[in-house]
Amino acid sequence: MKTVEPLGAVRERVLSSLRQEIIAGRLLPGDRLVEREVAERFGVSRVPVREAIRALVAEGFVHFETPRRTVVRRLTPTDVTELFELREALEVYATGLAAERATRADLAGLEELLDRAADATGAGDAETITDVNTRFHDRILAMAGNGLLISVMEPVDGRLRWLTRRNEEWPQLLAEHRELYAAIASGDRERARAHALAHVQANHRSTVRHLFGDTGSGSGAGTGIGTGDDPGAGTGADAGAAREGAV
């Protein structure tokens, strides 16, 4: 007898898959999401697809260009700045707590992730670099031991990963993560906070540079990824040139 998958489970499966496709760059800014096509691709009805798309709108990944046209969102410099301001406030605080509360097991876990990141960086493995570096930051957040802090980060975590994948300066990221680890391992809260702040600010600059060029934070503030007169802009080579990266 065939098991019927609950509607809620179908919705979550479609939502998770679409979210990951956007984060990974398989769906690009400006790409259209058509309920019928998505339903056929996943082999499901249009109801869970419609609900998944609404959830993606709420999470900031897609938006309704018109009542009948839903596309992957084109990020602007303002979007990037706002997300990094939030990341700066929360991650710097979390890193200070992690330095005070880290156990030997916590630090060993971070060391293991750094070793894996080094191997992936040497191999130029973008997918693994992104995964491991995301886990590195997630581990630091968990080490802070503040459940409320984690719950505040959850709604924007996906969008932050979407942004930071564009940063391909992998050796520099690895060096910054090693310095961050050393600061946390020292147990010095202020040292850890200072390194976390420098890391987030450097990542902000790199992300803006990769997305918008050197003028992205200035006169280009009114533009975004794949913007232009063509509604389909953002699905071509320029928008996809920097799909992958790390945190």
C-alpha positions in Angstrom: 0.0 0.0 0.0 1.4 3.4 -1.0 2.0 5.8 1.8 0.4 9.3 1.2 2.8 12.1 2.2 1.1 14.7 4.4 0.4 18.0 2.7 2.6 19.8 5.3 5.5 17.5 4.6 5.2 18.1 0.9 5.2 21.8 1.4 8.3 21.7 3.6 10.1 19.5 1.0 9.3 21.8 -1.8 10.1 24.9 0.3 13.5 23.4 1.4 14.4 22.4 -2.2 13.5 25.8 -3.7 15.3 27.7 -0.9 18.5 25.6 -1.4 18.3 26.1 -5.2 18.2 29.9 -4.7 21.0 29.9 -2.1 23.2 27.6 -4.3 22.6 29.8 -7.4 20.7 27.2 -9.4 17.8 29.7 -9.4 19.1 33.2 -10.1 17.8 36.7 -9.4 15.0 37.4 -11.9 14.2 33.8 -12.5 10.5 33.2 -12.6 8.7 30.6 -10.4 5.6 29.3 -12.1 3.4 27.2 -9.9 2.4 24.7 -12.6 6.0 24.1 -13.7 7.3 23.7 -10.1 4.5 21.3 -9.3 5.2 19.2 -12.3 9.0 19.1 -11.5 8.4 17.9 -8.0 5.5 15.7 -8.9 3.1 17.4 -6.5 -0.1 19.4 -6.6 -0.1 23.2 -6.9 -1.4 23.7 -3.4 1.9 23.0 -1.5 3.9 24.8 -4.2 1.7 27.9 -3.7 2.3 27.7 0.1 6.0 27.2 -0.4 6.3 30.2 -2.6 4.4 32.3 -0.1 6.9 31.2 2.5 9.8 32.2 0.3 8.3 35.6 -0.1 8.0 36.0 3.7 11.7 34.9 4.0 12.8 37.5 1.5 14.0 35.1 -1.3 11.3 35.9 -3.9 8.7 38.6 -4.5 5.7 39.2 -6.6 6.6 41.5 -9.5 3.0 41.5 -10.5 0.0 39.5 -9.0 0.7 36.8 -11.5 4.5 36.9 -11.8 6.8 35.7 -9.0 10.5 36.0 -9.4 13.7 35.4 -7.3 14.5 38.7 -5.7 17.1 41.0 -7.0 19.2 42.2 -4.1 20.2 45.8 -3.7 23.1 47.4 -1.8 20.6 48.5 0.8 19.4 44.8 1.3 23.1 43.8 1.7 23.9 46.6 4.2 20.8 45.9 6.3 21.6 42.1 6.5 25.2 42.7 7.4 24.3 45.3 10.0 22.1 42.6 11.7 24.8 40.0 11.3 27.4 42.4 12.9 25.2 43.1 15.9 24.3 39.4 16.6 27.4 37.5 15.5 29.8 39.8 17.4 27.8 39.4 20.5 27.5 35.6 20.0 31.3 35.3 19.5 32.0 37.1 22.7 29.7 34.7 24.6 31.3 31.7 22.8 34.8 32.8 24.0 33.5 32.8 27.6 31.6 29.5 27.4 33.5 27.3 25.0 34.4 23.8 26.2 37.3 21.7 25.0 34.8 19.7 22.9 33.5 22.9 21.3 37.0 24.0 20.3 37.8 20.6 19.0 34.7 20.8 16.8 35.8 24.1 15.4 39.3 22.8 14.7 37.9 19.9 12.8 35.8 22.3 10.7 38.9 24.4 10.0 40.8 21.3 8.8 38.0 20.4 6.5 37.8 24.0 5.2 41.5 24.0 4.5 41.2 20.8 2.5 38.3 22.1 0.5 40.1 25.4 -0.1 43.1 23.6 -1.4 40.9 21.6 -3.8 38.8 24.6 -4.8 35.6 22.8 -3.8 33.1 25.7 -3.5 30.2 23.5 -2.3 32.2 22.0 0.6 33.7 25.4 1.5 30.3 27.0 1.7 28.9 24.1 3.8 31.8 23.9 6.2 32.1 27.6 6.7 28.3 27.8 7.4 28.7 25.1 10.0 31.6 27.0 11.5 29.5 30.0 12.1 26.5 27.9 13.3 28.8 26.1 15.8 29.9 29.5 17.2 26.3 30.6 17.6 25.5 27.3 19.4 28.5 27.8 21.6 27.1 31.1 22.8 24.5 29.1 24.6 21.7 31.6 24.1 18.6 30.0 22.6 16.8 33.4 22.0 19.8 34.6 20.0 19.6 31.5 17.8 15.9 32.0 17.2 16.4 35.7 16.2 19.1 34.6 13.7 17.0 31.8 12.1 14.7 34.0 10.0 17.6 35.7 8.2 20.1 32.9 8.2 19.2 31.7 4.8 19.4 35.1 3.2 22.9 35.6 4.8 24.1 32.4 3.3 22.6 33.4 0.0 24.7 36.6 0.2 27.9 35.2 1.4 28.1 32.4 -1.2 29.1 35.2 -3.6 32.4 35.8 -1.8 35.0 33.6 -3.4 38.1 34.9 -1.5 38.5 31.5 0.1 42.1 31.6 1.3 41.4 35.0 3.0 38.2 33.6 4.6 40.1 30.6 5.9 42.8 32.9 7.4 40.1 35.0 9.1 38.3 31.9 10.5 41.6 30.7 12.0 42.2 34.0 13.6 38.6 34.0 14.9 39.1 30.5 16.3 42.3 31.6 18.1 40.5 34.5 19.6 37.6 32.3 20.9 40.1 29.7 22.2 41.9 32.4 24.2 38.8 32.9 26.3 39.1 36.7 25.9 35.6 38.0 25.2 36.8 41.4 23.9 39.4 39.9 21.7 36.9 37.5 20.2 34.4 40.3 19.6 37.0 42.4 17.9 38.0 39.6 15.5 34.3 38.8 14.8 33.6 42.5 14.0 36.6 42.7 11.6 35.6 39.4 9.9 32.0 40.5 9.3 33.0 43.9 8.0 35.6 42.4 5.7 33.0 39.9 4.4 30.6 42.8 3.9 33.1 44.7 1.7 33.9 41.5 -0.3 30.3 40.7 -0.8 29.4 44.2 -2.1 32.4 44.1 -4.4 31.5 40.8 -5.9 27.8 41.7 -6.3 28.0 45.3 -7.4 31.6 46.2 -8.2 33.7 48.9 -6.5 30.9 51.4 -6.8 28.3 49.1 -5.3 28.1 50.9 -2.0 28.0 54.4 -3.5 26.2 55.7 -6.6 24.9 52.2 -7.4 22.6 52.1 -4.3 19.6 52.0 -6.5 20.6 48.9 -8.4 20.7 45.2 -7.6 21.7 41.9 -9.0 20.4 41.5 -12.5 18.5 44.8 -12.6 17.7 46.5 -15.8 14.9 47.1 -18.2 14.6 43.5 -19.2 12.3 41.6 -16.7 14.4 38.5 -17.3 17.7 40.3 -16.4 19.7 38.5 -13.8 19.4 35.1 -15.4 22.4 35.5 -17.6 26.1 35.2 -17.3 26.7 38.5 -15.5 24.3 37.6 -12.7 25.6 34.1 -12.4 29.3 34.9 -12.5 29.6 34.9 -8.8 27.2 32.2 -7.7 29.4 30.4 -5.3 31.5 31.4 -2.3 31.7 31.0 1.4 30.8 32.7 4.7 
